[in-house]
């Protein structure tokens, strides 16, 4: 499989997160954006703007991509806890719903 | 953190456009225009995220319904236009346009589904609506494919393509495949209703017409080949561009039209139907017919019955042919050929189908039992094989030949008649030492035993035992003579037979032995009765043979004459006399009249073997004829064999006699069966009893009901049974 290039995710405040294609595809929404037929702008530019996701939330989202990638298919039982600040939990939950992950 | 507990407040999700009353309309307009762009393949520049976010927000803000309805309306309107474009396409372009539009539609729906993913995930699921993908298919089905003008045109074009291909044209299979795939994608019912059902109907019409045409213009093999090819073509067609589910259905239709409806006509076709094919050993064509007929109900029954009837007819002709019956061995050989032919046929053309083997067997059983002489002929066949046919054959070959004989034997209903003949023939072989292989005899005996059980062969085994014992006895006898210093005037061999076990021993056939032999027989009798006191020896001179030396031509030509004991007794008389009259001979030998006439005939009237001269020179022997030694006798061979009686087809009187004996022997068997049954059942109705007796005796013969009835009456007379006092058709066993 040809190596997929990295994807740029941009937060509401304009911060850019560059993540691996595979990691970004943990989100079904992002996966669809990048694989949908037709030339949507995201697919052409390789970057996706999220005007409704704030920088701190997006950062945690990106971390969780890699976390999931790392542990999703391990048989090991000692998977560390993915810690989330309580005040961010709700926003994160909504972002997760939005991103379908 | 003590003292000042952290306040944790859950704020509602802040939405910028939350209160805008036109929010839904605005957002929908945005999405609607995007859908238009997508439908016209102009999606580049659209932001997936934006569209997704808008759809997301609409669903989150409870405008899902609005979104869904909007999508439906937009798509319906779009597809109506598409339908219009497709309709406008001319000729072959129609299908291509349909295909292209279908592909575009799929692509668009896919993209719309992608951006409306959130709706699919949440709204559609909760409301139990069709997903965007399904909606796309449903709308395509209702708006495009089931558009009246498109539907009819599509169907007629597809059917036309099939028709053209059946007639040998080449059609665009890819296009066809795309169309059927589209119909299948729209749902199996759509495929079935809009295409398959009319297709099957058309197929049926096509092949009905074709079958009618071919059946009148082709011979049976050509028709079969054609039908087979057509079936293969239909299978290929389904694989090439129809849905796999159609295969079984279309094949059934074709089978029905090409095979079911025509099979009787095919089977009975003059000059090329089943019977001519059987006659001409057309394995390939028959195999093809079997392959086709087995597909349809009743096909194999028809083929099997036709074969069975033909076989019965030819078999009957064969079995009853008076010419063939003159040569019983040939007759059996011919039947075996027929059997082999059909065995091969069933193996090669009918896949060794068990039901066909059964039909073959029942046909053989049927016609073989039509001729009452079959048991005799089969025994003669075996006799022939055992006497001369097996020389130089390996053990395996011998077994094959014997197995064939046994196979025919198995078909016989009157196995006891066979036994009777077999016994006669075996006796002749044993007594005259004519059996070519003792192993083969034993083998056959074992086979008969496995077929019919111990009872069937017990007498035959006694016969073998007698012969073996006699051989030992003779060695012992020689030793006895040597010890006593007695010398016999000639070499003698005696076979002691158990009376009652051998067929010939019933009628006493004896004669006066020449004095040279008297000494021998007296010696033997003395020896035997000494060793086995209490027994009685009866000489069966009619069955013996003798080798005698004779001198002809004034002592110039020496010959050894092989002949029967009777013949020897007659010849020996001429040691003392030049010429003798018939009456002299009869008085001296005391040979029964019939036998004597035959003996004299064989000695004096057979050309090239006439060691006696007869006056007058006529064919028949009459009282008053004079006999003298034929001094002019010549022969190229040193050993001269004088016509011995070998197993021959019986003449009419002998046949009747054997028959009578058989009938006589059956009586006690039937009675035994009746008593056995009644003893265990105590009471039994007439018909049940007859049925049970028939069943019990089936392994040996097929008793006639009248005969059984006579036996029952005889048993009633002898008070084994009585009729029930109230029900006259019921018998009661009397202990």
Interface residues (C-beta under 8 A of the other chain):
Chain A: X28 X29 X32 X33 X36 X37 X38 X39 X40 X41 X42 X43 X44 X48 X49 X50 X51 X52 X86 X87 X90 X94 X98 X100
Chain B: X8 X10 X11 X13 X38 X41 X43 X44 X45 X46 X47 X48 X49 X52 X53 X56 X107 X110 X111 X114 X115 X117 X118 X121
